[in-house]
Amino acid sequence: MTMHALSPDLLGALRDAVGPNGMTVDAAGMAKYLGDWSGDHHGEALAVLRPASVAEVQAVVRLCASLGLGIIPQGGNTGLVAGAIDIETAGSVVVSLERLNAIRCVDADNFVLQADAGCILQTVKDAVDEQDCLFPLALGAQGSCQIGGNAASNAGGINVLRYGMARDLILGLEVVLPDGELWNGSSGLRKNNTGYDLKQLFIGSEGTLGIITGVELKLFPKPVRTETAYLGLASFEAAIALFRQARRASADLMSAFEIIGSECIALARLIDVNMVSPVEAPVHVLIELSASAAIDLRTLLVDFLTEAMDSGQVIDAVLAESSAQAKSFWAIREGLVEGQAKRGYHVRTDLSVRISDIPALIDQARRFVAEDHRGWVPLAYGHAGDGNIHFNVLPPEGLDEREARARGTDITAGLYRIANSLGGSISAEHGIGRTRHRTFMAGLAPAHRRLIGTLKNALDPQGLMNPGCLLPATETAP
Ligand SMILES: Cc1cc2nc3c(=O)[nH]c(=O)nc-3n(C[C@H](O)[C@H](O)[C@H](O)COP(=O)(O)OP(=O)(O)OC[C@H]3O[C@@H](n4cnc5c(N)ncnc54)[C@H](O)[C@@H]3O)c2cc1C
């Protein structure tokens, strides 16, 4: 890829493509787009372009393609893996979708929504809620991340065990291809078994194959009953055994099952000093059942929890008596993530193993940190019902950041080794970005690696779409 300084001619052409309000080149204006949510990843870009229509996205892409200019698609910049900004992006332009943000239509009769890619996830959820529907993708960043970013990163979140990941929730996509042509893969159809399912290529492609401009989503009936309980258990083994029983006993109406190591609670208190944990126990579980009809979820929940407490499997349990109390339980789960961000740089992972291997993963990872990285503080929590554990590690307080980052790289590599040795994945949901691309490619079988390179080169022969993301630049040289 050719590196460019922005000549006055190029500046003018880009401004013409997006209009005067759609381009920013000064440092102050670009700052918001050049740092991610976590504060861990900062980058550079030649310009930030903010197209306000699909036609403007096409014009920008055509121009960049003709000039050999790299394009970094950007949603809410909450992706955590340096996919939407990085130091490597200095020779490219950021294309933010934030002005392409209309709900196109909510078709409650067919349980379908169409929206521009730049719609904030929470806006999508609110729009369908008004029509007695549910869009079940739910994650801590839902007030900032965009639905196009969710599609591009195949986001997961807390309701995956019931409804699946973004990949399972998307009926169709509209994408501007790397040469500027528009591909519309939305038909409103639930079943369309006609050859390659092209939308799946773009879901999880992290901006490397095109810019998603529109999404068509599956909706569900809105739950009218929800029961939430906060439990205390003695071990992760007990938590996983409970998950198995709870799934059967709840008639598969469970919509969330989160586990939280008690060491994480102190982090939630950094966000709310008055936060009181409902239980005292080594392992906490947040469980939610929901239904779209008047089913007696309370009895289901109480019955199996009574049994689990009688057998000693559950030490303590608090059932939410109101939606406000349920919210306070979830505030602990959300607060512990925000609390980590307050601690600055730390090792952050989203490992995935078979559900039954979660206790082994946590046990081995904790031993690895205790033996090889004394003073570092391990945190284990996650979407246990999906086998997804965030095993994060805080540096000792006061450790110089440069030293912490160097050590953090070793710790991350060790954690990936442990996940791999259990047959797991280095990314359950955040994706590859630029923080794991080398580990990702190195771990692939030759046929897998070749297929990925073939697809990338076929769709983006100039290698202009999010260069260096997912595939290190050397893998994509045309
Ligand atoms: C507090 C917090 C909690 C989180 N919890 C979860 C969780 O539970 N589950 C989970 O899966 N993730 C979680 N995340 C990660 C993140 O929110 C998701 O990955 C989200 O889907 C990213 O969306 P975004 O709009 O911010 O995308 P960005 O970060 O802007 O971009 C992500 C990637 O997608 C590409 N991209 C963005 N928009 C487009 C587009 N329109 N077309 C093509 N490519 C595009 C970018 O180039 C980049 O490679 C969390 C993050 C935070 C900060």
The ligand as an ORCA input file, in Angstrom:
! r2SCAN-3c Opt
* xyz 0 1
  C     -17.484     -2.150     28.516
  C     -17.401     -3.066     27.338
  C     -18.069     -4.280     27.355
  C     -17.999     -5.130     26.249
  N     -18.658     -6.323     26.294
  C     -18.651     -7.119     25.211
  C     -19.365     -8.349     25.228
  O     -19.972     -8.719     26.228
  N     -19.360     -9.089     24.106
  C     -18.676     -8.696     22.963
  O     -18.709     -9.416     21.955
  N     -17.973     -7.559     22.943
  C     -17.935     -6.760     24.025
  N     -17.231     -5.600     23.994
  C     -16.468     -5.259     22.781
  C     -17.212     -4.341     21.789
  O     -18.188     -3.582     22.403
  C     -17.809     -5.115     20.622
  O     -16.780     -5.758     19.907
  C     -18.604     -4.235     19.645
  O     -19.279     -5.079     18.746
  C     -17.738     -3.259     18.843
  O     -18.587     -2.340     18.157
  P     -18.060     -0.897     17.746
  O     -19.147     -0.215     17.004
  O     -17.513     -0.174     18.913
  O     -16.902     -1.287     16.721
  P     -15.435     -0.680     16.595
  O     -14.662     -0.911     17.830
  O     -15.500      0.696     16.082
  O     -14.867     -1.626     15.429
  C     -14.670     -3.006     15.637
  C     -14.165     -3.627     14.315
  O     -15.197     -3.586     13.341
  C     -14.834     -2.765     12.225
  N     -16.029     -1.984     11.875
  C     -16.745     -1.154     12.671
  N     -17.819     -0.688     12.010
  C     -17.780     -1.235     10.772
  C     -18.619     -1.155      9.614
  N     -19.722     -0.405      9.608
  N     -18.262     -1.860      8.503
  C     -17.157     -2.635      8.500
  N     -16.329     -2.738      9.551
  C     -16.645     -2.059     10.682
  C     -13.660     -1.937     12.683
  O     -12.801     -1.605     11.608
  C     -13.000     -2.860     13.696
  O     -12.158     -3.767     13.044
  C     -17.248     -4.750     25.097
  C     -16.581     -3.517     25.083
  C     -16.651     -2.691     26.181
  C     -15.926     -1.380     26.102
*
